[in-house]
Amino acid sequence: MKKEEAIMFTPQTQRVLKLLFKFRFITALGLANVMGIRRYSVYEVLDKLVKSGHVIKVYDIAWKIDRKPAYYYLSKEGVTAVRQIMGVKESKVNSLYRNDTASQSLIQQSLTTLKCYTPIKQSLPQEAEVFTIPELNGYKQFPKKRPDLYISTPDGQEAMVFILADAAPFVVRKRLDEILTHFEDEGWDGDYPRVAFILKDNSAKSSFLFYEASRLEEMGLDEDEFVLMAASQDDILNDQPNPWASVYRPKRTMALF
């Protein structure tokens, strides 16, 4: 596709393409929630993009029994179109050229991130920015395994959100180990961002916070140096007010900022 063809996309279509870049894999309902428009309107745009070859739709009739929705992702032509619309280097979108060979775990993680994005964004101060893994590509200050969401508020507060609802406890602990290593060895330009884990349920949340409280105490870390928080995925998705708890005050619910 020639560069000048990018201007043929309507503003609404360009927005959908950019959000497909942002989340990598999406459902129509999830995208409608992010955009704040009717699902029918999203279907219309996605249908046009599927027909034009810029988007791939994946659906199996067997999913109907479990009410599992179709999901969508950018085709190679779609990735090229997004790169031209956004004016970014090809290296920024390289991973998206492999969308068709992505693992089921990566697809599911992307869809879960999409679900969590809207309630988290709505709970933040106005003008706060929320970035996803594809948008963080190329930025070296993050841990090796980048956060699912990185948040920056207008007053300079930051948070890295890791969605680990499907992870076993030892995997969650390993991820925190990697973050603590990054904190101690690499640090940050300014205060280290808040580290927030989204876990399966409130039981997993409580166990994690009480276990890690002892460990951070042994390391000599306090809240002025390293902020660690957790929430259950159910509370996030159900728009529960103040779903977070700090490792330093595990029984007290609070906002992310």
Backbone bond lengths (Angstrom), bond angles and torsions (degrees), N, CA, C in turn:
res aa  C-N    CA-C-N  psi(-1)  N-CA   C-N-CA  omega(-1)  CA-C   N-CA-C  phi
1 M - - - 1.457 - - 1.523 109.23 -
2 K 1.310 118.03 131.96 1.439 122.44 179.79 1.524 110.34 -74.50
3 K 1.307 114.74 154.08 1.455 119.29 -175.14 1.519 112.64 -58.66
4 E 1.339 116.95 -39.66 1.445 119.64 -176.78 1.518 113.14 -67.07
5 E 1.328 118.85 -17.68 1.450 121.27 -179.60 1.522 111.62 -69.85
6 A 1.331 118.83 -18.96 1.459 121.50 -178.88 1.517 111.73 -60.61
7 I 1.349 117.71 -29.66 1.458 120.56 -177.62 1.520 111.36 -72.77
8 M 1.324 119.24 -8.99 1.454 122.10 178.65 1.533 111.42 -74.49
9 F 1.305 117.79 -18.92 1.457 121.07 178.73 1.524 109.42 -74.52
10 T 1.323 117.00 135.18 1.462 120.98 176.11 1.527 109.55 -68.65
11 P 1.333 118.09 161.26 1.470 119.62 177.09 1.529 112.55 -55.14
12 Q 1.346 117.06 -39.49 1.465 120.24 179.80 1.528 110.78 -65.79
13 T 1.325 115.97 -41.24 1.467 120.06 179.24 1.524 110.77 -66.36
14 Q 1.326 116.57 -41.00 1.461 119.77 177.26 1.527 110.92 -61.68
15 R 1.325 116.01 -38.94 1.460 119.33 178.91 1.521 111.18 -62.75
16 V 1.337 116.69 -42.67 1.462 120.62 178.77 1.523 110.41 -63.54
17 L 1.329 117.00 -43.06 1.459 120.39 179.40 1.529 110.94 -62.23
18 K 1.318 117.23 -41.30 1.465 120.65 178.97 1.528 111.05 -64.76
19 L 1.347 116.87 -37.06 1.461 120.00 179.19 1.530 111.00 -72.36
20 L 1.316 117.59 -29.47 1.463 120.56 173.45 1.528 109.97 -67.05
21 F 1.322 116.79 -34.17 1.463 120.12 172.58 1.526 110.10 -67.20
22 K 1.317 116.70 -43.28 1.464 121.68 -175.44 1.519 112.00 -63.48
23 F 1.345 117.08 -43.33 1.468 120.36 -174.02 1.522 113.48 -104.75
24 R 1.316 117.68 -13.46 1.460 125.30 177.35 1.523 112.95 72.89
25 F 1.323 118.78 -55.91 1.466 122.52 175.19 1.524 108.30 -124.68
26 I 1.336 116.17 133.71 1.469 118.85 -174.73 1.532 110.26 -138.28
27 T 1.327 115.49 160.43 1.463 122.24 165.66 1.519 107.06 -110.64
28 A 1.332 116.52 160.34 1.464 120.32 -179.96 1.526 111.03 -63.09
29 L 1.337 116.64 -41.35 1.462 119.77 -179.51 1.526 110.87 -65.13
30 G 1.324 116.42 -45.00 1.461 119.77 179.59 1.515 111.55 -60.84
31 L 1.326 116.60 -41.47 1.458 120.80 179.97 1.523 110.89 -67.55
32 A 1.332 116.93 -39.33 1.463 120.74 178.07 1.526 110.72 -61.61
33 N 1.337 116.74 -39.29 1.465 120.61 178.71 1.525 111.51 -64.85
34 V 1.325 116.12 -41.95 1.468 120.14 179.21 1.528 110.59 -65.33
35 M 1.333 116.47 -41.18 1.460 120.94 -175.81 1.529 112.52 -82.30
36 G 1.331 116.62 -17.95 1.456 119.91 -178.61 1.511 113.62 70.48
37 I 1.342 116.30 34.13 1.460 120.80 178.75 1.525 109.17 -129.58
38 R 1.340 116.07 173.34 1.461 120.75 -178.63 1.530 110.77 -67.90
39 R 1.331 114.60 146.58 1.462 119.25 178.71 1.524 111.25 -60.83
40 Y 1.344 116.68 -35.84 1.466 120.58 -179.53 1.531 110.91 -58.79
41 S 1.337 116.68 -40.17 1.464 120.40 -179.90 1.528 110.91 -65.47
42 V 1.343 116.08 -37.66 1.464 120.03 177.59 1.520 110.32 -66.44
43 Y 1.351 116.92 -42.67 1.461 120.65 177.43 1.519 111.12 -55.77
44 E 1.327 116.31 -42.60 1.471 120.34 -178.38 1.525 111.11 -59.91
45 V 1.340 116.21 -46.74 1.462 119.81 -179.09 1.520 110.90 -67.09
46 L 1.330 116.65 -44.16 1.467 119.89 179.89 1.522 111.31 -62.50
47 D 1.320 116.58 -40.01 1.472 120.45 179.24 1.525 111.17 -60.61
48 K 1.328 116.38 -42.49 1.466 120.05 178.43 1.519 111.27 -64.54
49 L 1.342 116.10 -40.07 1.459 119.62 -179.11 1.528 111.87 -71.11
50 V 1.333 116.64 -33.23 1.463 120.21 174.60 1.531 109.65 -64.75
51 K 1.321 117.27 -45.20 1.467 121.77 -179.39 1.524 111.95 -65.49
52 S 1.334 116.82 -32.45 1.466 119.79 179.93 1.524 112.35 -81.51
53 G 1.343 116.32 -8.22 1.460 120.31 178.14 1.509 115.09 88.03
54 H 1.331 117.97 6.17 1.458 120.65 -179.75 1.531 113.17 -86.41
55 V 1.322 116.68 -18.39 1.461 122.21 -177.96 1.521 109.64 -132.93
56 I 1.317 116.03 143.07 1.468 122.48 176.56 1.524 108.47 -106.34
57 K 1.317 116.45 133.24 1.466 122.44 175.33 1.518 108.79 -105.39
58 V 1.321 116.65 134.04 1.464 121.40 178.88 1.525 108.62 -120.12
59 Y 1.315 115.18 121.20 1.465 119.57 178.38 1.521 109.43 -154.39
60 D 1.327 115.53 141.37 1.457 122.07 176.88 1.523 107.54 -122.67
61 I 1.334 117.01 133.17 1.466 120.50 -177.58 1.523 111.56 -57.82
62 A 1.338 116.47 -26.75 1.470 120.25 179.22 1.522 111.76 -65.34
63 W 1.334 117.02 -21.87 1.463 120.66 179.93 1.524 112.05 -68.29
64 K 1.314 116.32 -19.64 1.466 120.04 -176.21 1.523 111.65 -60.31
65 I 1.333 117.08 -34.24 1.459 121.70 -178.71 1.524 110.66 -61.15
66 D 1.334 116.18 -43.01 1.464 121.30 -178.99 1.526 112.40 -92.01
67 R 1.331 116.26 6.48 1.480 121.84 -177.53 1.525 111.77 54.97
68 K 1.312 115.04 37.70 1.457 120.81 177.76 1.524 108.47 -84.35
69 P 1.321 118.68 124.06 1.467 119.96 -175.26 1.516 113.45 -78.98
70 A 1.310 114.89 163.49 1.466 120.64 171.40 1.526 108.86 -67.01
71 Y 1.327 115.81 153.65 1.455 119.34 170.99 1.522 109.50 -124.79
72 Y 1.317 115.42 161.25 1.462 121.96 -172.64 1.528 109.69 -132.08
73 Y 1.332 114.91 152.00 1.456 119.73 173.28 1.527 109.46 -152.22
74 L 1.326 116.02 162.97 1.454 121.03 -179.70 1.529 110.95 -72.06
75 S 1.321 115.82 133.61 1.464 120.26 170.14 1.525 108.07 -75.58
76 K 1.319 117.39 175.57 1.468 119.72 177.50 1.526 110.68 -60.28
77 E 1.341 116.30 -38.29 1.470 120.12 177.18 1.526 110.32 -65.16
78 G 1.341 115.90 -37.57 1.454 120.34 178.70 1.515 112.30 -66.80
79 V 1.338 116.88 -39.57 1.467 120.81 178.30 1.527 109.79 -62.65
80 T 1.332 116.34 -43.48 1.464 120.49 178.31 1.526 110.76 -61.97
81 A 1.337 116.52 -41.49 1.465 120.56 178.83 1.527 111.23 -62.83
82 V 1.336 116.79 -43.58 1.466 120.74 179.50 1.521 110.52 -63.52
83 R 1.322 116.57 -42.58 1.463 119.67 179.69 1.523 110.64 -59.15
84 Q 1.319 117.03 -40.84 1.453 120.86 -179.52 1.529 111.73 -72.19
85 I 1.327 116.63 -39.13 1.472 120.16 178.58 1.526 110.37 -63.86
86 M 1.329 116.44 -42.68 1.464 121.03 -175.79 1.523 112.91 -85.26
87 G 1.331 115.76 -14.97 1.455 119.48 179.61 1.507 114.00 67.47
88 V 1.353 116.95 39.11 1.455 120.76 -179.43 1.527 110.54 -109.12
89 K 1.318 115.56 160.00 1.459 120.34 179.01 1.520 110.73 -68.79
90 E 1.316 115.83 155.39 1.465 120.43 -179.06 1.523 111.53 -61.43
91 S 1.325 117.72 -32.31 1.460 120.52 179.96 1.529 111.93 -60.98
92 K 1.323 117.51 -25.18 1.466 122.43 -179.70 1.526 111.40 -69.59
93 V 1.334 117.15 -25.89 1.465 120.54 -175.36 1.518 112.69 -116.88
94 N 1.322 117.35 8.71 1.468 120.96 -174.52 1.526 112.84 -52.87
95 S 1.335 117.54 -44.42 1.465 120.35 -176.46 1.522 111.92 -63.38
96 L 1.340 117.37 -28.38 1.462 120.75 -177.84 1.523 112.35 -72.25
97 Y 1.327 117.18 -19.54 1.466 119.72 176.22 1.532 110.82 -67.96
98 R 1.352 116.50 -13.29 1.465 120.27 179.11 1.533 111.87 -105.37
99 N 1.316 116.80 21.84 1.467 121.01 -179.73 1.525 112.31 -55.74
100 D 1.329 116.52 -37.10 1.464 119.61 -174.64 1.528 113.20 -71.59
101 T 1.330 117.28 -12.27 1.471 119.84 178.32 1.539 111.58 -114.69
102 A 1.321 117.06 13.26 1.465 120.58 -179.14 1.526 110.78 -64.44
103 S 1.333 116.52 147.02 1.461 121.76 178.71 1.522 110.24 -72.80
104 Q 1.330 115.97 158.66 1.460 120.30 177.77 1.529 111.37 -63.72
105 S 1.327 116.60 -32.35 1.467 119.11 179.33 1.522 110.68 -66.98
106 L 1.337 117.41 -38.77 1.463 120.80 177.61 1.524 110.72 -66.75
107 I 1.324 116.46 -42.33 1.468 120.54 178.88 1.521 110.13 -61.09
108 Q 1.332 116.99 -47.09 1.459 120.53 -178.97 1.525 111.39 -64.62
109 Q 1.335 116.46 -38.24 1.459 119.41 178.67 1.528 110.97 -64.06
110 S 1.319 116.81 -39.20 1.462 121.10 177.21 1.521 111.29 -63.65
111 L 1.328 116.75 -42.52 1.466 121.02 -179.68 1.532 111.01 -67.53
112 T 1.331 116.84 -36.62 1.463 120.30 177.20 1.528 110.43 -67.77
113 T 1.322 116.69 -40.11 1.466 120.72 176.14 1.519 110.62 -59.69
114 L 1.317 116.65 -42.33 1.464 121.66 177.93 1.526 111.05 -59.68
115 K 1.331 116.93 -42.57 1.472 120.88 179.47 1.524 111.48 -64.42
116 C 1.315 116.13 -41.95 1.468 120.12 -175.89 1.524 112.40 -76.00
117 Y 1.308 116.80 -24.43 1.463 121.31 -173.45 1.530 112.54 -57.99
118 T 1.332 116.99 -50.12 1.462 119.91 -173.16 1.525 113.13 -62.72
119 P 1.349 120.04 -51.59 1.471 118.00 178.81 1.520 113.61 -62.69
120 I 1.333 117.36 -33.90 1.457 119.54 177.54 1.525 110.43 -68.37
121 K 1.324 116.50 -45.97 1.473 120.22 -179.55 1.520 111.05 -60.58
122 Q 1.326 117.15 -40.26 1.460 120.91 -178.15 1.523 112.63 -68.43
123 S 1.325 116.83 -21.86 1.468 120.35 -179.07 1.520 112.63 -87.51
124 L 1.320 117.37 -5.91 1.460 121.41 -173.96 1.529 111.72 -90.80
125 P 1.321 116.71 162.98 1.466 119.45 173.93 1.531 110.69 -60.49
126 Q 1.310 115.73 152.19 1.462 119.66 177.31 1.521 109.74 -58.32
127 E 1.329 114.57 145.74 1.463 122.49 179.22 1.525 113.42 73.70
128 A 1.329 118.41 2.07 1.464 119.24 173.66 1.526 109.00 -66.17
129 E 1.308 116.70 143.51 1.464 121.50 -179.58 1.527 109.56 -107.36
130 V 1.328 115.55 139.78 1.462 121.27 179.74 1.524 108.48 -125.93
131 F 1.307 116.20 120.02 1.453 122.09 -176.71 1.528 110.19 -110.88
132 T 1.325 116.03 148.95 1.461 122.63 178.99 1.531 110.45 -108.06
133 I 1.328 116.22 174.54 1.465 120.68 -177.00 1.532 113.19 -55.55
134 P 1.348 120.24 -47.99 1.467 117.77 178.82 1.533 113.11 -58.13
135 E 1.325 116.75 -33.72 1.465 119.95 -179.62 1.524 112.06 -74.25
136 L 1.324 117.59 -21.64 1.464 121.55 -179.40 1.519 112.15 -88.81
137 N 1.324 116.96 -4.17 1.459 121.08 -178.81 1.524 110.43 -57.46
138 G 1.323 115.46 127.12 1.457 120.55 178.31 1.516 114.23 98.91
139 Y 1.329 117.49 -14.83 1.463 120.32 178.11 1.530 109.12 -88.00
140 K 1.303 116.61 122.69 1.464 121.45 -169.42 1.520 114.62 -91.48
141 Q 1.348 118.23 -7.87 1.465 118.42 -174.36 1.519 114.05 -76.71
142 F 1.335 116.73 -11.95 1.462 120.15 -176.33 1.535 111.52 -84.16
143 P 1.349 116.50 162.14 1.472 118.83 171.89 1.528 110.43 -57.79
144 K 1.316 116.25 162.64 1.466 120.41 -177.62 1.527 111.36 -55.49
145 K 1.332 116.68 -44.37 1.465 120.36 173.82 1.530 106.73 -93.04
146 R 1.320 114.34 103.47 1.454 119.66 -172.50 1.532 111.93 -67.66
147 P 1.320 116.77 154.74 1.470 119.49 178.57 1.519 110.99 -66.93
148 D 1.328 116.37 151.66 1.466 120.16 175.94 1.517 110.50 -66.47
149 L 1.333 116.13 -33.28 1.460 121.68 175.85 1.518 108.74 -137.24
150 Y 1.317 115.72 136.17 1.466 121.34 172.06 1.523 107.15 -119.08
151 I 1.324 116.71 128.19 1.461 122.24 -173.73 1.517 110.01 -117.13
152 S 1.323 115.17 135.88 1.454 121.99 176.31 1.524 108.35 -131.71
153 T 1.323 117.07 125.03 1.462 121.23 -178.31 1.531 110.43 -98.38
154 P 1.325 117.54 161.04 1.475 120.69 -178.57 1.522 113.32 -60.07
155 D 1.334 117.47 -27.82 1.464 119.27 -179.08 1.530 112.94 -91.90
156 G 1.344 116.15 13.69 1.455 120.19 172.02 1.513 116.57 91.37
157 Q 1.326 118.14 5.22 1.468 120.21 176.76 1.535 109.38 -80.45
158 E 1.334 115.49 149.14 1.463 120.63 -177.38 1.524 110.23 -136.16
159 A 1.340 115.05 153.55 1.466 120.18 174.84 1.517 109.21 -148.41
160 M 1.320 115.23 144.36 1.460 122.08 171.06 1.524 107.30 -111.08
161 V 1.328 116.51 121.49 1.462 121.91 -177.18 1.528 108.88 -107.47
162 F 1.320 116.06 125.11 1.460 122.48 179.26 1.535 107.88 -114.13
163 I 1.329 116.26 121.43 1.462 121.16 -177.92 1.527 108.49 -95.59
164 L 1.339 115.74 110.86 1.464 121.36 -173.05 1.523 110.96 -129.65
165 A 1.334 115.61 36.92 1.465 120.67 -176.03 1.525 112.85 -64.13
166 D 1.312 117.01 -27.95 1.462 120.22 -178.29 1.523 112.91 -101.55
167 A 1.320 116.65 7.08 1.466 120.14 -174.92 1.525 111.63 -91.53
168 A 1.320 115.58 143.51 1.466 121.08 174.48 1.528 108.96 -69.22
169 P 1.346 117.33 155.28 1.476 120.23 -178.13 1.525 113.82 -53.26
170 F 1.336 117.42 -39.29 1.469 118.68 -178.24 1.523 111.15 -67.81
171 V 1.344 117.05 -29.63 1.466 120.78 176.99 1.530 109.79 -70.29
172 V 1.331 116.22 -40.90 1.465 120.76 177.51 1.527 110.22 -60.83
173 R 1.328 116.42 -45.26 1.465 120.05 179.91 1.535 110.94 -64.07
174 K 1.329 116.02 -38.80 1.464 119.85 178.84 1.523 110.99 -63.34
175 R 1.332 116.08 -40.36 1.459 119.35 179.06 1.534 110.40 -63.34
176 L 1.331 116.05 -41.28 1.457 118.78 177.88 1.529 110.59 -65.44
177 D 1.327 117.71 -38.28 1.466 121.14 176.44 1.536 110.27 -55.57
178 E 1.334 116.08 -44.38 1.467 120.98 -179.34 1.524 110.97 -64.05
179 I 1.326 116.05 -38.54 1.462 120.39 179.96 1.525 110.46 -68.87
180 L 1.338 116.69 -43.07 1.466 120.33 179.24 1.530 111.04 -63.63
181 T 1.323 116.77 -37.78 1.467 120.16 176.18 1.517 110.33 -62.55
182 H 1.333 116.11 -42.96 1.463 121.06 178.31 1.532 109.72 -63.70
183 F 1.316 116.55 -42.41 1.467 121.84 179.00 1.524 111.36 -58.91
184 E 1.338 116.66 -44.07 1.461 120.68 -175.93 1.525 112.51 -79.49
185 D 1.349 116.80 -36.29 1.471 120.10 -174.04 1.527 113.48 -92.08
186 E 1.332 116.41 -36.81 1.463 120.10 -174.57 1.526 112.36 -105.42
187 G 1.332 115.62 -39.90 1.454 119.51 -178.99 1.521 112.59 69.46
188 W 1.318 115.56 -155.16 1.472 121.84 -174.49 1.521 107.75 -153.87
189 D 1.305 116.42 156.65 1.462 120.50 174.98 1.525 107.94 -81.10
190 G 1.322 116.08 90.00 1.456 121.55 -172.53 1.514 109.80 107.79
191 D 1.330 116.60 -164.50 1.462 120.26 178.49 1.519 110.49 -62.90
192 Y 1.327 115.94 139.74 1.463 119.92 178.70 1.534 108.79 -65.58
193 P 1.342 118.23 138.26 1.473 119.82 -179.19 1.531 112.00 -59.84
194 R 1.321 115.52 153.99 1.457 119.39 171.02 1.521 108.22 -60.94
195 V 1.311 116.45 141.34 1.464 121.83 177.29 1.520 107.20 -108.25
196 A 1.332 116.15 119.81 1.464 121.49 -174.58 1.526 109.69 -125.05
197 F 1.330 116.00 124.29 1.457 122.21 179.16 1.525 109.39 -105.05
198 I 1.336 116.17 133.45 1.467 121.27 170.59 1.525 107.00 -102.41
199 L 1.336 115.73 117.15 1.466 121.57 -175.01 1.527 110.80 -112.02
200 K 1.318 115.45 175.87 1.463 120.92 -170.12 1.528 113.06 -59.94
201 D 1.325 116.72 -51.50 1.468 120.20 -175.45 1.531 108.55 -152.53
202 N 1.332 115.78 -178.20 1.459 119.54 -176.88 1.529 112.81 -68.20
203 S 1.328 116.64 -27.69 1.462 119.59 175.95 1.523 110.31 -65.36
204 A 1.329 116.37 -46.82 1.461 120.79 178.30 1.527 110.57 -63.67
205 K 1.318 116.17 -39.42 1.469 121.39 178.07 1.528 111.18 -60.23
206 S 1.335 117.45 -50.03 1.466 121.30 -178.10 1.516 111.65 -63.72
207 S 1.335 116.67 -45.00 1.468 120.60 -179.89 1.522 111.01 -59.58
208 F 1.319 115.22 -43.79 1.462 120.72 -179.42 1.522 111.06 -62.60
209 L 1.326 117.20 -49.08 1.458 121.25 -176.36 1.529 111.97 -64.12
210 F 1.335 117.74 -43.97 1.464 120.03 -178.61 1.530 111.04 -68.48
211 Y 1.332 116.72 -37.62 1.469 120.16 178.67 1.526 110.39 -65.77
212 E 1.346 115.92 -46.53 1.457 119.17 -175.12 1.525 112.64 -74.57
213 A 1.327 117.95 -22.55 1.467 120.32 178.06 1.525 110.47 -59.17
214 S 1.328 115.90 -43.58 1.467 120.15 179.72 1.523 110.96 -66.16
215 R 1.317 115.17 -40.59 1.462 118.29 -177.55 1.527 111.56 -66.50
216 L 1.325 117.25 -44.42 1.461 119.68 179.95 1.523 111.71 -65.53
217 E 1.332 115.74 -32.79 1.464 119.77 176.90 1.523 110.35 -65.44
218 E 1.336 116.02 -42.19 1.463 120.45 178.01 1.523 111.24 -62.93
219 M 1.332 116.53 -32.31 1.467 121.06 179.57 1.523 111.50 -79.75
220 G 1.333 116.77 -8.58 1.453 119.98 -179.96 1.506 114.46 78.80
221 L 1.334 116.76 19.66 1.463 120.68 -179.48 1.521 110.09 -91.35
222 D 1.313 116.05 141.71 1.458 119.66 174.15 1.522 109.25 -128.98
223 E 1.333 116.18 179.92 1.464 121.66 -172.22 1.522 112.76 -66.79
224 D 1.309 117.85 -21.87 1.465 120.27 177.96 1.521 111.98 -73.25
225 E 1.326 115.68 -19.07 1.466 119.59 -177.66 1.522 112.43 -104.14
226 F 1.338 116.42 -44.79 1.466 120.63 -171.30 1.527 108.72 -142.82
227 V 1.333 116.81 115.02 1.467 122.11 -179.55 1.521 108.88 -100.10
228 L 1.322 116.24 120.18 1.455 122.38 178.95 1.526 109.09 -120.96
229 M 1.344 116.23 127.87 1.450 121.40 -176.98 1.533 109.43 -133.51
230 A 1.325 115.48 164.39 1.465 120.17 176.89 1.519 109.65 -150.04
231 A 1.334 115.17 154.31 1.467 122.55 175.42 1.514 107.50 -146.70
232 S 1.320 116.68 157.99 1.463 119.85 175.48 1.523 109.00 -88.05
233 Q 1.313 115.71 147.46 1.463 120.37 179.59 1.533 110.68 -60.98
234 D 1.324 116.97 -38.45 1.471 120.36 179.63 1.521 110.98 -59.65
235 D 1.334 116.91 -44.21 1.463 120.08 -179.23 1.528 111.18 -65.65
236 I 1.321 116.38 -37.65 1.469 119.95 178.01 1.526 110.09 -64.73
237 L 1.323 117.07 -50.48 1.469 121.02 -175.10 1.524 112.33 -69.74
238 N 1.323 117.11 -25.87 1.464 120.91 179.46 1.520 112.69 -92.09
239 D 1.328 116.40 12.37 1.471 121.60 177.82 1.527 112.33 56.06
240 Q 1.314 115.71 36.89 1.467 119.99 177.73 1.533 109.31 -64.95
241 P 1.332 118.14 127.01 1.471 119.25 179.20 1.536 110.68 -62.08
242 N 1.313 115.81 137.83 1.466 121.69 177.30 1.541 112.39 48.13
243 P 1.328 117.62 63.81 1.470 119.91 -175.42 1.521 115.23 -80.23
244 W 1.336 116.75 -5.88 1.455 120.01 -172.79 1.527 112.18 -91.47
245 A 1.321 115.72 156.58 1.462 122.30 171.76 1.518 107.90 -139.23
246 S 1.308 116.39 145.95 1.456 122.06 -179.70 1.519 110.14 -91.73
247 V 1.311 116.40 148.28 1.465 120.68 176.27 1.525 110.84 -61.74
248 Y 1.329 116.86 -23.71 1.457 121.27 -179.24 1.525 112.24 -85.51
249 R 1.346 116.91 -19.08 1.468 122.78 176.86 1.529 108.22 -141.18
250 P 1.331 117.29 69.39 1.473 120.99 -169.67 1.512 115.86 -64.51
251 K 1.342 118.93 -20.35 1.454 120.34 -177.94 1.528 113.02 -94.16
252 R 1.304 116.58 -3.69 1.476 120.76 -177.17 1.524 110.10 -103.38
253 T 1.344 116.35 124.04 1.464 119.67 178.17 1.528 109.51 -83.06
254 M 1.332 114.97 150.37 1.457 119.65 -174.97 1.520 110.17 -159.18
255 A 1.337 114.65 168.12 1.462 120.75 174.09 1.528 109.52 -80.02
256 L 1.311 116.52 165.74 1.464 120.03 179.66 1.522 111.08 -65.14
257 F 1.337 116.34 -37.82 1.480 121.38 176.76 1.530 109.29 -122.98
